[in-house]
Every structure is written in C-alpha cells, then in structure tokens.
C-alpha cells in the first residue's frame, strides 16, 4: 500500500492523513498488508503534529505486523523526522530512495 499526501503535513491535516491510511487498511483487509509506504515527495513541509502523526502511524501499523517506510522526504522534513527519532523506526530516510528501489533495499536488510 502506498499513500502520498499531496501537501505539507501539518497540524491542520495530520489527523486526516492518519485517518486516510487507517481507512485504506480497513478497506484492504489489513491482514494481507505487510508494508505501508508514505511518499513525502510532494510534502515540502512537516511540523511537529505531522511528525507525531507519523510516529503514531508507525505504532498503529506495528501492532498489526505492518512495516512503515517513508520515501521522498525533503531536507527540512528529513531533519525534523530525524530529530523526532522517526528515521530509525522506518528503516532510515533517504531522499533518493524511490518506490521502485524500496523492495530491493528491504530484501537487502533482511526484513
């Protein structure tokens, strides 16, 4: 499953992003989903509420045995996510990692 917010992830929309992903999981029979990819390439900014939402998403998915990966995060977004410790939880943050490369990088990590 891939989800891409089409705007900055801020306090005004962080809850709706979390709800959207949760809705997709429920609709897709979450038992078959093992990986959720959040593409932040179209999200130039993120605030603390957005970072906390991603942390909560990671926790919610983890309870279901689903991994969260983030791709396409820009410089300031990566900086904030790293400061919040999210990079360690989502297998790192690399601006150059693409959706096509993600399965290969996960296999290399043995995850």
Backbone as JSON, one array per atom type, in Angstrom:
{
  "sequence": "XXXXXXXXXXXXXXXXXXXXXXXXXXXXXXXXXXXXXXXXXXXXXXXXXXXXXXXXXXXXXXXXXXXXXXXXXXXXXXXXXXXXXXXXXXXXXXXXXXXXXXXXXXXXXXX",
  "N": [[0.85, -1.17, 0.0], [0.6, 2.19, -0.85], [0.79, 5.53, 0.16], [0.37, 8.92, -0.47], [0.58, 12.03, 0.7], [-0.66, 15.0, -0.67], [0.28, 17.5, -0.02], [1.83, 19.73, 2.37], [2.48, 18.24, 5.56], [0.83, 19.03, 8.23], [-0.38, 20.46, 11.35], [-3.03, 21.0, 10.72], [-3.86, 19.06, 8.93], [-2.85, 16.61, 9.66], [-4.27, 14.68, 11.2], [-6.21, 13.9, 9.36], [-4.68, 12.65, 7.42], [-3.72, 10.44, 8.84], [-6.19, 9.19, 9.38], [-6.98, 8.62, 6.76], [-5.09, 6.71, 5.91], [-5.63, 4.71, 7.78], [-8.25, 4.1, 7.06], [-7.84, 3.07, 4.46], [-6.41, 0.77, 5.14], [-8.33, -0.71, 6.56], [-10.19, -1.11, 4.51], [-8.77, -2.66, 2.75], [-8.42, -5.14, 3.85], [-6.5, -5.6, 6.17], [-4.97, -7.75, 7.07], [-3.58, -8.85, 4.98], [-1.7, -6.99, 4.28], [1.61, -6.01, 4.51], [3.4, -3.96, 4.37], [3.52, -0.46, 4.43], [3.94, 2.35, 2.52], [4.9, 5.62, 2.75], [4.91, 8.29, 0.77], [6.59, 11.18, 0.7], [7.3, 13.04, -1.16], [5.84, 15.1, -2.33], [5.38, 16.76, -0.26], [6.4, 19.53, 1.02], [6.82, 20.58, 3.56], [6.74, 19.79, 7.07], [5.34, 19.67, 10.29], [5.57, 19.53, 13.93], [3.22, 18.22, 14.69], [2.65, 16.74, 12.4], [4.91, 15.07, 12.35], [4.52, 13.68, 14.73], [2.17, 12.39, 14.08], [3.1, 10.6, 12.13], [4.71, 9.06, 13.77], [2.71, 7.92, 15.41], [1.31, 6.54, 13.46], [3.25, 4.66, 12.75], [3.35, 3.2, 15.17], [0.66, 2.22, 15.28], [0.56, 0.65, 12.95], [2.58, -1.18, 13.51], [1.43, -2.7, 15.55], [-0.2, -4.3, 14.07], [1.53, -5.82, 12.7], [2.63, -4.64, 10.47], [4.94, -2.94, 8.44], [6.29, 0.39, 8.25], [7.46, 2.57, 5.81], [9.21, 5.43, 4.67], [9.49, 7.5, 1.92], [11.1, 9.85, -0.31], [11.3, 12.19, 1.26], [12.02, 15.57, 1.81], [14.82, 17.81, 2.52], [14.43, 19.57, 4.96], [12.23, 18.29, 6.01], [13.21, 15.69, 6.42], [15.16, 16.35, 8.34], [13.58, 17.16, 10.57], [12.13, 14.8, 11.04], [14.2, 13.08, 11.67], [15.14, 14.33, 14.01], [13.02, 13.78, 15.65], [13.3, 11.08, 15.92], [12.16, 9.33, 14.16], [13.29, 8.37, 11.85], [14.85, 6.12, 12.5], [12.9, 4.28, 13.12], [11.58, 3.75, 10.78], [13.26, 2.52, 9.02], [15.21, 4.25, 8.1], [15.87, 7.36, 6.34], [15.98, 8.45, 3.12], [16.42, 10.59, 0.57], [16.8, 9.89, -2.04], [15.84, 7.34, -2.35], [13.53, 5.44, -4.06], [10.17, 4.4, -4.89], [10.33, 2.2, -6.57], [12.85, 1.17, -5.9], [12.59, 0.43, -3.28], [11.58, -2.26, -2.49], [13.85, -3.84, -3.07], [15.81, -2.73, -1.36], [14.72, -3.39, 1.11], [14.78, -6.17, 1.06], [17.57, -6.48, 1.07], [18.19, -5.67, 3.59], [17.17, -7.74, 4.96], [14.59, -7.77, 5.92]],
  "CA": [[0.0, 0.0, 0.0], [1.34, 3.45, -0.91], [-0.02, 6.7, 0.41], [1.16, 10.12, -0.69], [-0.12, 13.28, 0.94], [-0.4, 15.93, -1.77], [0.54, 18.8, 0.56], [2.6, 19.65, 3.59], [1.8, 17.51, 6.63], [0.82, 20.0, 9.31], [-1.39, 20.23, 12.37], [-4.38, 21.12, 10.17], [-4.26, 17.9, 8.14], [-2.19, 15.39, 10.14], [-5.28, 13.7, 11.59], [-6.9, 13.37, 8.18], [-3.75, 11.72, 6.77], [-3.77, 9.22, 9.64], [-7.49, 8.57, 9.13], [-6.99, 8.11, 5.39], [-4.32, 5.47, 5.88], [-6.39, 3.73, 8.55], [-9.4, 3.71, 6.23], [-7.32, 2.19, 3.4], [-6.07, -0.52, 5.74], [-9.58, -1.42, 6.84], [-10.82, -1.48, 3.25], [-7.92, -3.62, 2.03], [-8.21, -6.34, 4.67], [-5.14, -5.36, 6.67], [-4.2, -8.97, 7.34], [-2.76, -9.14, 3.82], [-0.74, -5.9, 4.07], [2.82, -6.13, 5.33], [4.22, -2.76, 4.21], [2.88, 0.78, 4.02], [4.94, 3.31, 2.08], [4.42, 7.0, 2.76], [5.71, 9.08, -0.17], [6.52, 12.59, 1.1], [7.94, 13.85, -2.2], [5.02, 16.28, -2.62], [5.13, 17.42, 1.02], [7.6, 20.32, 1.26], [6.98, 20.93, 4.98], [6.08, 18.99, 8.08], [5.52, 20.26, 11.61], [5.62, 18.52, 14.99], [1.99, 17.42, 14.65], [2.84, 15.79, 11.31], [5.9, 14.08, 12.79], [3.88, 12.84, 15.75], [1.21, 11.55, 13.38], [3.87, 9.5, 11.54], [5.09, 8.18, 14.89], [1.51, 7.19, 15.79], [1.05, 5.61, 12.37], [4.21, 3.57, 12.93], [2.88, 2.37, 16.29], [-0.58, 1.54, 14.89], [0.89, -0.38, 11.97], [3.37, -2.2, 14.19], [0.51, -3.58, 16.28], [-0.79, -5.21, 13.09], [2.61, -6.51, 11.99], [2.87, -3.94, 9.21], [6.07, -2.02, 8.47], [6.12, 1.7, 7.63], [8.64, 3.15, 5.17], [9.0, 6.79, 4.16], [10.37, 7.83, 0.8], [10.94, 11.16, -0.93], [11.28, 13.31, 2.2], [12.96, 16.65, 1.51], [15.8, 18.14, 3.55], [13.89, 20.03, 6.24], [11.33, 17.24, 6.51], [14.1, 14.65, 6.96], [15.77, 16.86, 9.56], [12.62, 17.11, 11.66], [11.82, 13.41, 11.33], [15.37, 12.53, 12.38], [15.15, 14.91, 15.36], [11.96, 13.1, 16.4], [13.64, 9.67, 16.02], [11.33, 8.53, 13.27], [14.11, 7.71, 10.82], [15.26, 4.79, 12.98], [11.72, 3.4, 13.17], [11.07, 3.47, 9.43], [14.32, 1.99, 8.15], [16.03, 5.34, 7.57], [15.29, 8.34, 5.42], [16.9, 8.71, 2.03], [15.69, 11.34, -0.46], [16.97, 9.26, -3.35], [15.13, 6.05, -2.4], [12.26, 5.53, -4.8], [9.25, 3.29, -4.68], [10.85, 1.05, -7.31], [14.02, 0.63, -5.22], [12.26, 0.05, -1.91], [11.58, -3.71, -2.22], [15.23, -4.34, -3.1], [16.51, -2.3, -0.14], [14.16, -4.13, 2.24], [15.35, -7.53, 0.97], [18.98, -6.42, 1.44], [18.23, -5.56, 5.05], [16.65, -8.99, 5.53], [13.33, -7.5, 6.62]],
  "C": [[0.89, 1.23, 0.0], [0.38, 4.58, -0.67], [0.88, 7.91, 0.22], [0.3, 11.33, -0.4], [0.27, 14.26, -0.16], [-0.16, 17.35, -1.27], [1.46, 18.62, 1.75], [1.79, 18.91, 4.65], [1.93, 18.37, 7.89], [-0.31, 19.68, 10.29], [-2.8, 20.27, 11.81], [-4.81, 19.88, 9.38], [-3.66, 16.58, 8.62], [-3.2, 14.31, 10.52], [-5.97, 13.09, 10.37], [-5.98, 12.41, 7.4], [-3.78, 10.39, 7.51], [-5.09, 8.47, 9.41], [-7.56, 7.96, 7.74], [-6.25, 6.78, 5.29], [-5.08, 4.37, 6.63], [-7.58, 3.21, 7.76], [-8.95, 2.76, 5.11], [-7.01, 0.81, 3.95], [-7.32, -1.34, 6.02], [-10.23, -1.92, 5.55], [-10.05, -2.58, 2.52], [-7.68, -4.91, 2.8], [-6.77, -6.37, 5.16], [-4.33, -6.63, 6.91], [-3.27, -9.33, 6.18], [-1.68, -8.09, 3.57], [0.42, -6.07, 5.03], [3.68, -4.88, 5.31], [3.35, -1.6, 3.76], [4.01, 1.75, 3.7], [4.29, 4.68, 2.05], [5.39, 7.82, 1.91], [5.53, 10.56, 0.19], [7.13, 13.51, 0.06], [7.14, 15.1, -2.56], [4.66, 17.04, -1.34], [6.37, 18.24, 1.4], [7.85, 20.65, 2.73], [6.24, 19.93, 5.85], [6.32, 19.7, 9.41], [5.51, 19.15, 12.66], [4.37, 17.64, 14.99], [2.09, 16.37, 13.54], [3.82, 14.69, 11.68], [5.29, 13.14, 13.83], [2.84, 11.91, 15.13], [1.94, 10.36, 12.74], [4.34, 8.52, 12.61], [3.89, 7.32, 15.3], [1.16, 6.16, 14.72], [1.98, 4.41, 12.47], [3.77, 2.63, 14.05], [1.64, 1.57, 15.91], [-0.29, 0.39, 13.93], [1.66, -1.53, 12.62], [2.51, -3.19, 14.96], [-0.12, -4.62, 15.37], [0.27, -5.99, 12.32], [2.94, -5.9, 10.64], [4.02, -2.96, 9.39], [5.69, -0.71, 7.79], [7.46, 2.12, 7.05], [8.25, 4.51, 4.62], [10.0, 7.02, 3.05], [10.12, 9.27, 0.39], [10.93, 12.34, 0.0], [12.37, 14.31, 1.86], [13.81, 16.99, 2.73], [15.25, 18.53, 4.9], [12.96, 18.99, 6.86], [12.16, 16.12, 7.11], [14.72, 15.09, 8.28], [14.83, 16.76, 10.76], [12.31, 15.66, 12.04], [12.99, 12.73, 12.05], [15.42, 13.05, 13.81], [14.11, 14.24, 16.24], [12.21, 11.59, 16.52], [12.86, 8.76, 15.1], [12.16, 7.78, 12.24], [14.53, 6.31, 11.23], [14.1, 3.79, 12.94], [11.25, 2.97, 11.79], [12.17, 3.01, 8.48], [15.17, 3.06, 7.51], [15.26, 6.23, 6.61], [16.33, 8.68, 4.37], [16.11, 9.37, 0.9], [15.73, 10.62, -1.8], [16.26, 7.91, -3.46], [13.79, 6.26, -3.08], [11.39, 4.33, -4.47], [9.74, 2.04, -5.39], [12.02, 0.39, -6.59], [13.7, 0.07, -3.84], [12.23, -1.45, -1.67], [12.99, -4.3, -2.19], [15.97, -3.96, -1.82], [16.0, -3.04, 1.08], [14.71, -5.56, 2.24], [16.81, -7.53, 1.4], [19.13, -6.32, 2.95], [17.73, -6.83, 5.74], [15.37, -8.8, 6.29], [12.17, -8.01, 5.86]]
}
